[in-house]
């Protein structure tokens, strides 16, 4: 049996799905993967995963049309040469492209991983509503096909898709994220005390990740405790309408309240230098950064929204605040900064929550079980 994995970046396949692909190979599946070209594709091949570059664009209608033609050509060639039994697509863009490209009646099962509902579903502006108006009929058809199963990462998204798109509940499965290596992501031996505490953010520099709220909250907290260090890891995503523009980023850097370190390759090492983790996101599928921080024993401050509250339980392994509420965010950060015992207790529980529910072993086992069910049914 052959599975083709399709994502919109080679980075995503390598960092988030390589353990799943290796588990599928170990279970006896033939595995191939496709994505746009990038610096991580060669590394996928180096670790024994058959990767092929598939350029596609997402910043214009014409670019998307060219992408569709490329996807159709490559996937149909894969159908002819390898006869895949399952195509597993990640993100809404990849789901729509495979729906448009894959012909019916070839015996190919499609698994659509909705890793988050994205930009269109996080805002209430005219632009957001217009995108939703255009996107929902397409998603309804793509997800509702008789050869398709949908995987979501939180219960709120599952209920939304069933109710909004009329999907069969038996074909909408909840699998908690993409898994994390709990041996690679481990607590640091020593944590800071006193005023030498470091508070960190990890994520793409998008407005709907709450980066602006993080910057403002840092300024408020540092006004009273200037010795605290705030650091942000990540870069803008130029293809995303919510990306922070260069002028805004330059202004934040000049203000000096937060250090920007850009894209981080060694995430366990970066997290080892933090004492508190912060993610003020407006909505997530299931926050990978919160899970990795939890595996490293970090207490978190995050928002009471889908995909964040599914990882952080208020008062247990972190603190929840309303989205877009900078004052509440600053107060919660200050509370953790001032209470070393609370940080330690929540950090220990954060590690336990990840090991119990979000490890590679848990997630990959559930996904392989779905493959077997889909092929048998």
Buried (B, 14 or more C-beta within 10 A) or exposed (E): BBBBBBBBBBBBBBBBBBBBBBBBBEEEBBBBBBBBBBEBBEBBEEEEBBBBBBEBBBEEEEBBEBBBEBBBEBBBEBBEEEEBBBBBBBBBBBBBBBBBBBEEEEEBBBBBBBBBBBBBBBBEEEEBEEBBEEBBEBBBBBBBBEBBBBBBBBEBBBBBBBEEBEBEEEBBBBBBBBBBBBEEBBBBEEBBEEEEBBBBBBBBBBBBBBBBBBBBBBBBBBEEEEEBBBBBBBBBBEEBBBBBEEEBBEEBEEEEBBBBBEEBEEBBEBBBEBBBBBBBBBBBBBBBBBBBBBBBBBBBBBBBBBBBBBBBBEEBBBBBBEBBBBEBBBBBBBBBBEEBEBBEBBBBBBBBBBBEBBBBEBBBBBBBEBBEEBEEE
